[in-house]
Amino acid sequence: MTSLKKTIVGCSLLAASVFVAVPAISAPPAVVAPSVAALPDFADIVDRTGPGVVNIRTTERVRNGGQAQGGIDDPEMQEFFRRFFGIPIPRQQQPGTPRGNGRQGGQGQQEEVPRGVGSGFIISADGFILTNAHVVDGASDVYVTLTDKREFKAKIVGADTRTDVAVLKIDGSNLPRLAMGDSDKIRAGEWVLAIGSPFGLENTVTAGIVSAKARDTGDYLPLIQTDVAVNPGNSGGPLINLKGEVIGINSQIYSRSGGFMGISFAVPIDEALRVAEQLKASGRVTRGRIGVQIGEVTKDVAESLGLARAQGALVQRVEPDGPAAKAGLEAGDIILKYNGAAIERPSDLPRMVGATKPGAKATVNIWRKGSARDVSVTVVELEADKPAKSADEKKAKPDNTPNALGLVVSDLSEAQKKELKADNGVLVEAASGAAAAAGIRPGDVVQRLNDVDIRDAKQFNQLVAKLDPKKRAAVLIRRGDSSQFVPLRPNGGN
């Protein structure tokens, strides 16, 4: 017993002496978690801005029995095909089945059928609305529905296909309008939301962030890239920041499947408003041009020519007798600055020139044979887009009925022949049936039918009318700088 007590004490003492001999180890300082901002609450923003967002549906008047069979009858899918393939797809109609609001009757009577759906937003209390040009393109009638379910028939004030901006007008007063923001001040990573009508589902809200500020996906403006869920039907709706201000118009998506894939694009509101002012004033947009075809300046080219870095726009072609040719610009020149502003990428130049008032003189700084020099160029007007026309106006044109190949064509203007460097051919205005299925689309040029060169629309339609419906015809189609034969069988062939 005595021995046991001594052992315990001994152990206790040993422990005590060890405790005293070894310095105390202080506890590590507490790790302070970094402050994390709470996720934004979009509810208040949606409450404020939602009433200013509208649903847009468009209709087209067609002649009873005049539509091709085997098309697509869903308005949202119609909008999808126009958006991604640039052409309307014929709608299905079962024999004897009424469509839309039209009257049934004999051949030739008009019916109103759905054409597409989209979104828009009110920018003034008296009823001006911004949307995309592709939402209203070719529509006979446009209907705007507010969140309170009021519906208005809208007038197309004007549309600009180059920026995909359109202005509508409805008769109203004290309408809920949205505040405009500054798209130049946005930053990658900031929160944004979209309100629209994807697939016709009105007032749908989605949110995400700005992925990039200036994507070169537009000819005349850099687009805002976001990861906000945007789908067919969202077109024309607003992109809104956390202040409840519009910073863009949702316009495009990148998709391999037709569904949302995390990449969407919006027209910057600053540019959209500039376009809108011109559309409201004259129904069209005026842009400048200097008559050059440009390309990229690669790193290797820059080093070879003595440039410090790859920048500017390489002049690949100068239009004969154009403004640039008259000013002395030559193929091989590199345009470094336009009116003192640096050209970082080739896409910068057409935007700067396009924003210049026709008739004004511009100073172009070029790099030629190892040195820089200034050249004065007089800017002329870029050939304007044709004003947006309704389906009724399009049908009023001669030879507007698709021929046996499913094509509606028109004669090339002298300006178009000069631009294309083509002496013959006809312009495709619309494609349906077999032609659409083969991939032919508006803007293509028909140069030859079998072994016959095409001079004009009248000759082409006469040749088509004589085709054997049991045999395929070889149609030479030009798109851009390339041409290829497309085999087509006239209607009625098997």
C-alpha positions as MATLAB code, in Angstrom:
seq = 'MTSLKKTIVGCSLLAASVFVAVPAISAPPAVVAPSVAALPDFADIVDRTGPGVVNIRTTERVRNGGQAQGGIDDPEMQEFFRRFFGIPIPRQQQPGTPRGNGRQGGQGQQEEVPRGVGSGFIISADGFILTNAHVVDGASDVYVTLTDKREFKAKIVGADTRTDVAVLKIDGSNLPRLAMGDSDKIRAGEWVLAIGSPFGLENTVTAGIVSAKARDTGDYLPLIQTDVAVNPGNSGGPLINLKGEVIGINSQIYSRSGGFMGISFAVPIDEALRVAEQLKASGRVTRGRIGVQIGEVTKDVAESLGLARAQGALVQRVEPDGPAAKAGLEAGDIILKYNGAAIERPSDLPRMVGATKPGAKATVNIWRKGSARDVSVTVVELEADKPAKSADEKKAKPDNTPNALGLVVSDLSEAQKKELKADNGVLVEAASGAAAAAGIRPGDVVQRLNDVDIRDAKQFNQLVAKLDPKKRAAVLIRRGDSSQFVPLRPNGGN';
ca = [
       0.000    0.000    0.000;
       2.789    2.347    0.892;
       4.634    1.416   -2.232;
       1.540    2.123   -4.386;
       1.066    5.560   -2.886;
       4.650    6.438   -3.600;
       4.212    5.400   -7.219;
       1.133    7.549   -7.717;
       2.712   10.478   -6.054;
       5.807    9.899   -8.012;
       3.837    9.923  -11.196;
       2.038   13.014  -10.079;
       5.189   14.777   -9.261;
       6.775   13.731  -12.498;
       3.836   15.057  -14.372;
       3.981   18.250  -12.429;
       7.664   18.712  -13.041;
       7.218   18.084  -16.745;
       4.381   20.586  -16.902;
       6.550   23.226  -15.257;
       9.640   22.507  -17.322;
       7.923   22.733  -20.759;
       6.639   26.174  -21.749;
       2.924   26.442  -22.246;
       1.814   26.183  -25.898;
      -0.626   28.915  -26.800;
      -3.673   28.024  -28.864;
      -3.543   29.084  -32.553;
      -5.443   32.254  -33.375;
      -8.972   31.756  -34.606;
      -9.295   31.765  -38.406;
     -11.460   34.672  -39.441;
     -13.696   33.722  -42.332;
     -13.592   36.216  -45.210;
     -16.653   38.352  -45.450;
     -18.960   37.004  -48.121;
     -21.597   39.230  -49.624;
     -25.054   37.757  -49.493;
     -26.632   36.705  -52.760;
     -28.812   39.455  -54.175;
     -32.544   39.400  -53.677;
     -34.087   40.012  -57.073;
     -37.680   40.103  -55.835;
     -37.845   43.874  -55.310;
     -36.206   44.515  -58.679;
     -38.710   42.246  -60.407;
     -41.609   43.979  -58.638;
     -40.382   47.353  -59.932;
     -39.426   46.379  -63.453;
     -41.801   43.530  -64.302;
     -44.758   45.736  -65.301;
     -42.618   47.444  -67.972;
     -41.837   44.166  -69.756;
     -44.278   43.066  -72.459;
     -45.101   39.934  -74.403;
     -45.077   40.307  -78.177;
     -46.859   37.986  -80.557;
     -46.924   38.398  -84.308;
     -49.258   37.109  -86.969;
     -49.153   36.793  -90.720;
     -51.961   36.976  -93.229;
     -51.782   34.159  -95.730;
     -54.057   33.095  -98.513;
     -56.238   30.128  -97.667;
     -54.668   26.978  -99.017;
     -51.491   28.774 -100.026;
     -49.198   27.254  -97.405;
     -46.983   24.289  -98.092;
     -47.685   21.057  -96.256;
     -45.287   19.388  -93.859;
     -44.186   22.474  -91.938;
     -44.134   23.385  -88.261;
     -47.196   24.823  -86.575;
     -45.744   25.843  -83.205;
     -45.213   29.644  -82.920;
     -42.276   29.264  -80.536;
     -40.507   26.861  -82.876;
     -41.262   29.218  -85.753;
     -39.413   31.936  -83.833;
     -36.580   29.521  -83.114;
     -36.068   28.656  -86.771;
     -36.142   32.307  -87.854;
     -33.680   33.148  -85.104;
     -31.102   30.453  -85.801;
     -31.577   29.750  -89.498;
     -32.821   33.108  -90.737;
     -35.889   31.793  -92.574;
     -39.545   31.199  -91.739;
     -40.622   27.558  -91.820;
     -43.966   26.756  -93.480;
     -46.730   25.787  -91.091;
     -48.776   22.635  -91.222;
     -52.422   22.732  -92.123;
     -54.748   19.788  -92.247;
     -57.189   19.957  -95.154;
     -60.325   21.767  -94.113;
     -58.935   22.775  -90.719;
     -59.401   26.462  -89.849;
     -56.367   28.403  -88.616;
     -55.987   31.610  -86.662;
     -58.666   34.254  -86.916;
     -59.147   33.964  -90.635;
     -62.316   33.155  -92.492;
     -62.771   29.845  -94.223;
     -63.726   29.980  -97.790;
     -62.487   29.572 -101.305;
     -58.950   29.778 -102.617;
     -57.504   33.273 -102.286;
     -59.156   34.419  -99.047;
     -56.760   35.596  -96.340;
     -56.319   34.058  -92.922;
     -54.420   35.419  -89.936;
     -52.067   32.761  -88.579;
     -49.549   32.853  -85.699;
     -46.033   33.750  -86.791;
     -43.907   34.034  -83.654;
     -43.534   35.206  -80.078;
     -41.035   37.422  -78.324;
     -40.553   40.026  -75.643;
     -40.039   43.762  -75.361;
     -40.024   46.593  -72.854;
     -41.575   50.028  -72.582;
     -39.161   52.978  -72.791;
     -41.641   55.858  -72.606;
     -44.929   56.418  -70.827;
     -46.659   57.203  -74.129;
     -46.052   53.730  -75.540;
     -42.712   53.396  -77.318;
     -41.326   49.857  -76.986;
     -37.918   48.346  -77.754;
     -37.530   44.796  -79.049;
     -35.471   42.821  -81.584;
     -35.850   43.350  -85.297;
     -36.076   39.592  -85.878;
     -39.091   39.382  -83.547;
     -41.259   41.521  -85.856;
     -39.652   40.845  -89.232;
     -42.247   39.904  -91.833;
     -45.215   40.247  -89.471;
     -48.571   41.442  -90.777;
     -49.750   42.410  -87.293;
     -48.005   42.818  -83.953;
     -49.812   42.461  -80.622;
     -48.393   43.626  -77.289;
     -49.655   42.252  -73.979;
     -48.883   43.948  -70.653;
     -48.606   42.204  -67.299;
     -52.086   43.465  -66.389;
     -53.369   41.501  -69.432;
     -54.188   44.584  -71.496;
     -53.494   43.901  -75.168;
     -52.608   46.510  -77.793;
     -52.098   46.331  -81.514;
     -48.652   47.836  -82.149;
     -47.223   49.780  -85.055;
     -43.688   49.007  -86.258;
     -41.972   52.398  -86.196;
     -38.767   51.004  -87.656;
     -36.322   48.101  -87.513;
     -32.575   47.836  -88.040;
     -31.409   44.332  -88.906;
     -27.700   45.154  -88.536;
     -28.099   45.741  -84.803;
     -31.294   43.666  -84.418;
     -33.163   46.584  -82.840;
     -36.784   47.535  -83.523;
     -39.093   50.219  -82.159;
     -42.832   49.655  -81.713;
     -45.568   52.109  -80.716;
     -48.802   51.392  -78.887;
     -51.534   53.889  -78.028;
     -51.395   54.442  -74.305;
     -50.539   56.900  -71.550;
     -48.949   56.648  -68.113;
     -47.573   53.266  -69.072;
     -44.960   51.645  -66.777;
     -41.581   52.337  -68.350;
     -38.176   50.998  -67.465;
     -35.179   53.112  -66.456;
     -32.187   53.010  -68.781;
     -28.694   52.218  -67.455;
     -25.183   52.750  -68.824;
     -23.910   49.680  -70.639;
     -20.398   51.160  -70.811;
     -20.082   50.887  -67.029;
     -20.955   47.230  -66.636;
     -18.275   44.826  -65.394;
     -17.718   41.152  -65.988;
     -18.978   39.239  -62.976;
     -21.790   41.557  -61.932;
     -25.274   40.190  -61.400;
     -27.938   40.719  -64.047;
     -31.398   39.342  -64.714;
     -33.628   38.865  -67.712;
     -37.390   39.098  -67.907;
     -39.254   37.808  -70.930;
     -41.496   35.182  -72.472;
     -39.415   32.095  -73.208;
     -41.529   29.630  -75.180;
     -44.486   31.966  -74.615;
     -44.323   31.780  -70.803;
     -44.941   35.415  -69.932;
     -42.969   37.311  -67.269;
     -40.389   34.635  -66.666;
     -37.384   35.827  -64.632;
     -33.889   34.347  -64.942;
     -30.626   35.566  -63.421;
     -26.888   35.222  -63.911;
     -23.762   37.291  -64.365;
     -22.084   39.288  -67.106;
     -19.581   36.910  -68.688;
     -17.852   39.427  -70.968;
     -18.460   43.007  -72.054;
     -17.564   43.125  -75.718;
     -17.966   40.025  -77.821;
     -17.397   40.477  -81.548;
     -20.561   38.737  -82.656;
     -22.226   41.761  -84.246;
     -21.125   43.735  -87.299;
     -21.757   47.147  -85.831;
     -21.611   46.654  -82.090;
     -19.899   44.456  -79.517;
     -22.468   42.391  -77.642;
     -22.743   41.730  -73.908;
     -22.199   38.056  -73.076;
     -23.994   36.605  -70.046;
     -24.816   33.226  -68.562;
     -28.438   34.235  -67.956;
     -30.883   31.588  -69.174;
     -32.251   33.015  -72.421;
     -34.384   30.882  -74.731;
     -36.552   31.376  -77.834;
     -39.229   33.869  -76.824;
     -36.843   35.868  -74.616;
     -35.758   37.784  -77.710;
     -36.285   41.511  -77.281;
     -36.618   41.411  -73.501;
     -34.497   43.538  -71.153;
     -31.230   42.646  -69.444;
     -31.408   44.409  -66.064;
     -28.753   45.301  -63.479;
     -29.134   45.348  -59.693;
     -30.294   48.965  -59.820;
     -33.295   47.913  -61.868;
     -31.889   49.614  -64.987;
     -31.884   48.167  -68.492;
     -28.351   47.607  -69.776;
     -29.153   45.501  -72.831;
     -31.687   43.813  -75.097;
     -31.500   40.005  -75.025;
     -30.922   39.037  -78.619;
     -29.002   35.820  -79.277;
     -27.949   32.553  -77.719;
     -25.228   30.065  -78.542;
     -26.710   26.612  -78.744;
     -26.050   23.301  -80.451;
     -29.359   21.833  -79.383;
     -31.743   24.785  -79.446;
     -31.815   24.921  -75.652;
     -29.947   27.142  -73.224;
     -26.254   26.262  -72.932;
     -24.927   28.990  -70.645;
     -24.050   31.567  -73.282;
     -26.375   34.373  -74.310;
     -25.832   37.778  -75.870;
     -27.492   41.173  -75.458;
     -27.377   44.378  -77.482;
     -25.849   47.144  -75.290;
     -28.588   49.595  -74.385;
     -26.451   52.646  -75.232;
     -26.210   51.530  -78.848;
     -29.826   50.381  -78.933;
     -31.050   53.808  -77.827;
     -28.950   55.557  -80.494;
     -30.505   53.299  -83.108;
     -33.970   53.844  -81.616;
     -33.665   57.624  -81.894;
     -32.920   57.364  -85.610;
     -35.744   54.902  -86.127;
     -38.183   57.181  -84.334;
     -37.031   60.173  -86.379;
     -36.945   58.642  -89.861;
     -37.770   54.937  -89.655;
     -34.241   54.011  -90.758;
     -30.626   54.152  -89.587;
     -27.937   56.066  -91.472;
     -24.372   54.746  -91.368;
     -21.089   55.678  -92.956;
     -18.747   53.635  -95.135;
     -15.340   54.161  -96.767;
     -15.264   51.230  -99.194;
     -12.643   48.791  -97.921;
     -12.628   45.079  -97.197;
     -10.543   44.346  -94.119;
      -8.975   41.423  -92.297;
      -6.968   40.574  -89.211;
      -3.362   41.609  -88.601;
      -1.665   38.502  -87.250;
       1.400   38.507  -85.003;
       3.581   37.174  -87.806;
       2.405   39.856  -90.226;
       2.935   42.578  -87.637;
       6.511   41.429  -86.968;
       7.274   41.156  -90.668;
       6.069   44.694  -91.349;
       7.821   46.265  -88.368;
       4.790   46.883  -86.169;
       5.380   46.761  -82.426;
       2.349   44.495  -81.915;
      -0.537   42.907  -83.754;
      -3.182   45.601  -84.059;
      -5.211   47.439  -86.653;
      -7.191   46.333  -89.686;
      -5.489   44.963  -92.784;
      -6.916   46.406  -96.011;
      -7.538   43.394  -98.242;
      -9.444   45.152 -100.989;
     -10.254   48.732 -101.915;
     -13.520   49.376 -103.717;
     -12.818   50.963 -107.117;
     -13.837   54.636 -107.180;
     -14.891   54.385 -103.528;
     -13.985   56.900 -100.813;
     -10.894   54.983  -99.702;
      -9.616   54.603 -103.268;
     -10.071   58.311 -103.901;
      -8.148   59.057 -100.693;
      -5.242   56.880 -101.838;
      -5.650   53.804  -99.630;
      -4.244   50.605 -101.090;
      -4.533   46.899 -100.495;
      -1.857   45.946  -97.971;
      -2.242   49.106  -95.901;
      -2.895   48.606  -92.204;
      -5.354   51.040  -90.630;
      -4.063   51.819  -87.130;
      -6.319   54.707  -86.101;
      -9.610   56.269  -87.131;
     -10.084   59.913  -86.123;
      -7.415   59.417  -83.470;
      -9.001   56.299  -81.930;
      -6.855   53.164  -82.008;
      -8.053   50.179  -84.006;
      -7.279   47.237  -81.736;
      -9.252   44.674  -83.729;
     -10.592   44.697  -87.294;
     -14.155   44.804  -85.956;
     -13.469   48.218  -84.402;
     -13.230   49.913  -87.796;
     -16.720   49.274  -89.251;
     -18.274   50.377  -85.954;
     -16.351   53.645  -85.936;
     -16.974   54.321  -89.607;
     -20.617   53.323  -89.282;
     -21.095   55.863  -86.498;
     -19.695   58.673  -88.692;
     -22.164   60.970  -90.373;
     -22.098   60.572  -94.170;
     -20.386   63.528  -95.828;
     -17.972   64.068  -92.942;
     -14.212   63.859  -93.407;
     -12.309   61.350  -91.304;
      -8.590   61.051  -90.633;
      -7.288   57.530  -91.125;
      -3.824   56.664  -89.837;
      -2.264   53.890  -91.901;
       0.933   51.840  -91.812;
       2.565   51.452  -95.218;
       6.075   50.308  -96.094;
       7.533   50.791  -92.641;
       6.033   54.147  -91.676;
       2.757   55.638  -90.527;
       0.895   58.402  -92.311;
      -2.465   60.173  -92.107;
      -4.993   60.050  -94.921;
      -8.175   62.114  -95.143;
     -11.242   60.175  -96.298;
     -14.720   61.501  -97.051;
     -17.273   59.114  -95.556;
     -20.277   58.216  -97.703;
     -23.566   56.613  -96.719;
     -23.769   52.876  -96.378;
     -26.613   51.455  -98.421;
     -29.431   51.344  -95.930;
     -31.338   48.258  -94.965;
     -34.691   48.037  -96.632;
     -37.332   49.291  -94.183;
     -39.031   46.497  -92.294;
     -41.966   45.319  -94.368;
     -45.017   43.475  -93.270;
     -46.083   40.233  -94.872;
     -48.816   42.155  -96.695;
     -46.279   44.501  -98.273;
     -44.085   41.589  -99.260;
     -47.022   39.871 -100.911;
     -47.768   43.025 -102.879;
     -44.526   42.600 -104.844;
     -44.761   40.984 -108.280;
     -43.784   37.320 -108.621;
     -44.029   36.755 -104.883;
     -45.564   33.279 -105.154;
     -42.992   30.498 -104.708;
     -42.195   28.754 -107.962;
     -42.119   24.979 -108.365;
     -38.739   24.826 -106.603;
     -40.121   26.734 -103.594;
     -38.205   29.927 -104.375;
     -39.244   33.564 -104.539;
     -36.573   35.583 -106.341;
     -35.956   39.161 -107.453;
     -33.576   40.862 -109.864;
     -30.182   41.948 -108.599;
     -29.644   45.700 -108.448;
     -26.626   47.212 -110.142;
     -25.144   47.925 -106.720;
     -25.584   44.291 -105.709;
     -24.000   43.060 -108.934;
     -21.052   45.376 -108.324;
     -20.679   44.251 -104.734;
     -20.868   40.573 -105.690;
     -18.771   41.017 -108.841;
     -21.506   39.137 -110.655;
     -22.916   39.796 -114.099;
     -25.889   37.501 -113.693;
     -28.123   35.857 -111.132;
     -31.234   36.515 -109.057;
     -31.604   37.178 -105.339;
     -33.520   34.700 -103.174;
     -36.222   36.601 -101.285;
     -37.846   33.557  -99.683;
     -37.420   29.793  -99.683;
     -39.926   27.113  -98.749;
     -40.591   23.450  -99.371;
     -37.725   21.594 -101.043;
     -35.560   24.723 -101.350;
     -35.772   25.472  -97.616;
     -35.160   21.834  -96.733;
     -32.003   21.901  -98.870;
     -30.691   24.874  -96.898;
     -31.318   27.673  -99.394;
     -32.158   30.894  -97.584;
     -32.968   34.559  -98.290;
     -29.892   36.461  -99.450;
     -28.516   33.582 -101.522;
     -28.004   34.199 -105.244;
     -29.193   31.772 -107.930;
     -26.630   31.910 -110.739;
     -27.519   28.969 -112.940;
     -30.285   26.428 -113.481;
     -28.862   23.218 -114.965;
     -26.704   24.569 -117.829;
     -28.455   27.920 -118.267;
     -27.105   31.161 -116.774;
     -29.813   33.147 -114.998;
     -30.316   36.732 -116.178;
     -33.380   37.866 -114.256;
     -36.329   36.673 -112.176;
     -38.713   36.416 -115.119;
     -36.381   34.131 -117.070;
     -35.672   31.989 -114.008;
     -39.352   31.438 -113.206;
     -40.080   30.591 -116.841;
     -37.308   27.996 -116.842;
     -38.539   26.497 -113.563;
     -42.061   26.219 -114.946;
     -40.744   24.028 -117.790;
     -38.832   21.610 -115.558;
     -39.709   17.928 -115.580;
     -41.193   17.185 -112.128;
     -39.754   13.661 -112.305;
     -36.172   14.878 -112.567;
     -33.940   16.803 -110.204;
     -32.665   20.179 -111.352;
     -29.168   21.425 -110.505;
     -29.363   24.945 -109.077;
     -26.078   26.847 -108.687;
     -26.325   28.827 -105.452;
     -23.862   31.510 -104.389;
     -23.509   32.449 -100.727;
     -20.787   34.918  -99.840;
     -17.727   34.136 -101.941;
     -18.518   30.474 -102.608;
     -20.917   28.699 -104.949;
     -22.260   25.177 -105.060;
     -24.875   23.157 -106.915;
     -27.996   22.168 -104.993;
     -30.163   19.421 -106.540;
     -33.880   20.182 -106.263;
     -36.972   18.406 -107.511;
     -39.926   20.560 -108.649;
     -43.222   20.257 -106.772;
     -45.199   17.264 -107.901;
     -42.181   15.035 -108.464;
     -41.687   11.774 -106.626;
];
